[in-house]
Amino acid sequence: ENIHIMRNSLQKLLETCEMKNPTMNQYLNALDNSSWLQHIKSVLDAAIFIARIKND
């Protein structure tokens, strides 16, 4: 993903964290809509891939 998509995702995450008294469902939906956790998973997957290559 490019930096603009990541920045937008981070902004949505920050807005999610600033929600006032959301229900659990509202919070989880907003978190999912931010795509932040998917981006973090991609970064971690890449780190694991690189670590495995370096270890071989």
Backbone as JSON, one array per atom type, in Angstrom:
{
  "sequence": "ENIHIMRNSLQKLLETCEMKNPTMNQYLNALDNSSWLQHIKSVLDAAIFIARIKND",
  "N": [[0.84, -1.17, 0.0], [0.36, 2.31, -0.53], [1.76, 5.36, 0.92], [-0.28, 7.22, 1.29], [-2.63, 5.76, 1.56], [-2.0, 4.37, 3.9], [-1.75, 6.52, 5.68], [-4.38, 7.5, 5.67], [-5.67, 5.3, 6.76], [-4.49, 5.25, 9.31], [-5.46, 7.69, 10.28], [-8.2, 7.1, 10.44], [-8.06, 5.13, 12.4], [-7.18, 6.65, 14.6], [-9.4, 8.35, 14.88], [-11.26, 6.44, 15.6], [-10.25, 5.67, 18.09], [-10.78, 7.97, 19.49], [-13.49, 8.06, 19.82], [-16.42, 8.8, 21.63], [-17.75, 7.08, 24.22], [-18.49, 4.65, 22.69], [-20.44, 1.82, 21.62], [-19.49, -1.62, 21.99], [-19.82, -2.9, 19.55], [-19.94, -0.72, 17.76], [-17.35, 0.31, 18.1], [-15.74, -1.88, 17.28], [-16.6, -2.15, 14.62], [-15.78, 0.33, 13.56], [-13.03, 0.1, 13.95], [-12.49, -2.08, 12.27], [-13.25, -0.93, 9.82], [-11.21, 0.9, 9.52], [-9.08, -0.49, 8.56], [-6.62, -0.77, 9.71], [-5.53, -2.89, 11.27], [-5.25, -4.86, 9.34], [-3.24, -3.74, 7.77], [-1.12, -3.71, 9.61], [-0.84, -6.45, 9.98], [0.11, -7.15, 7.44], [2.61, -5.87, 7.46], [3.86, -7.28, 9.55], [3.8, -9.88, 8.46], [5.56, -9.51, 6.3], [7.9, -8.95, 7.71], [8.33, -11.4, 9.02], [8.73, -13.03, 6.77], [11.13, -11.92, 5.76], [12.83, -12.4, 7.94], [12.87, -15.19, 7.94], [14.12, -15.7, 5.49], [16.65, -14.58, 5.97], [17.5, -16.27, 7.95], [17.89, -18.69, 6.73]],
  "CA": [[0.0, 0.0, 0.0], [1.16, 3.53, -0.53], [1.74, 6.15, 2.15], [-1.56, 7.92, 1.43], [-3.58, 4.78, 2.09], [-1.61, 4.13, 5.29], [-2.08, 7.73, 6.44], [-5.83, 7.51, 5.8], [-6.0, 4.24, 7.7], [-4.09, 5.72, 10.64], [-6.41, 8.73, 10.68], [-9.43, 6.41, 10.85], [-7.78, 4.48, 13.69], [-7.18, 7.7, 15.63], [-10.8, 8.75, 15.08], [-11.89, 5.34, 16.34], [-9.79, 5.75, 19.48], [-11.33, 9.19, 20.1], [-14.94, 7.96, 19.93], [-16.94, 8.98, 22.99], [-18.71, 6.07, 24.68], [-19.07, 3.78, 21.66], [-20.74, 0.44, 22.01], [-18.44, -2.52, 21.51], [-20.08, -3.12, 18.13], [-19.53, 0.49, 17.04], [-15.9, 0.38, 18.16], [-15.16, -2.92, 16.43], [-16.89, -1.8, 13.22], [-14.9, 1.44, 13.17], [-11.68, -0.46, 13.86], [-12.45, -2.87, 11.04], [-13.32, -0.01, 8.68], [-9.95, 1.62, 9.38], [-8.13, -1.42, 7.92], [-5.31, -0.65, 10.36], [-5.01, -4.2, 11.67], [-4.83, -5.56, 8.12], [-1.94, -3.17, 7.39], [-0.14, -4.19, 10.58], [-0.61, -7.86, 9.64], [0.97, -7.18, 6.25], [3.97, -5.51, 7.89], [4.4, -8.4, 10.31], [4.04, -10.97, 7.51], [6.79, -9.19, 5.56], [9.02, -9.1, 8.65], [8.55, -12.84, 9.18], [9.29, -13.5, 5.51], [12.53, -11.49, 5.7], [13.57, -13.12, 8.99], [13.07, -16.58, 7.49], [15.13, -15.68, 4.42], [17.95, -14.31, 6.6], [17.84, -17.41, 8.8], [18.25, -19.84, 5.87]],
  "C": [[0.89, 1.24, 0.0], [0.94, 4.34, 0.75], [0.4, 6.85, 2.37], [-2.63, 7.0, 2.0], [-3.29, 4.5, 3.56], [-1.98, 5.33, 6.17], [-3.59, 7.82, 6.68], [-6.29, 6.46, 6.82], [-5.65, 4.64, 9.13], [-5.05, 6.79, 11.15], [-7.72, 8.11, 11.15], [-9.24, 5.71, 12.19], [-7.82, 5.51, 14.82], [-8.59, 8.19, 15.92], [-11.56, 7.69, 15.87], [-11.52, 5.42, 17.82], [-10.37, 6.96, 20.22], [-12.85, 9.16, 20.23], [-15.36, 8.07, 21.39], [-18.02, 7.94, 23.27], [-19.32, 5.21, 23.57], [-19.49, 2.45, 22.26], [-19.59, -0.42, 21.49], [-18.59, -2.75, 20.01], [-19.64, -1.92, 17.29], [-18.01, 0.59, 16.98], [-15.27, -0.64, 17.21], [-15.42, -2.67, 14.95], [-15.98, -0.69, 12.73], [-13.46, 0.96, 13.04], [-11.52, -1.26, 12.58], [-12.44, -1.97, 9.81], [-12.04, 0.79, 8.48], [-8.92, 0.82, 8.59], [-6.75, -1.41, 8.57], [-4.73, -2.01, 10.71], [-4.58, -5.02, 10.47], [-3.46, -5.05, 7.66], [-0.84, -3.67, 8.33], [0.18, -5.66, 10.31], [0.31, -7.98, 8.44], [2.42, -6.85, 6.61], [4.62, -6.66, 8.65], [4.67, -9.61, 9.42], [5.33, -10.74, 6.73], [8.01, -9.36, 6.46], [9.35, -10.57, 8.88], [9.2, -13.42, 7.94], [10.79, -13.17, 5.44], [13.37, -12.23, 6.74], [13.84, -14.56, 8.58], [14.13, -16.65, 6.4], [16.52, -15.49, 5.02], [18.42, -15.5, 7.41], [18.29, -18.62, 7.98], [19.66, -19.75, 5.35]]
}
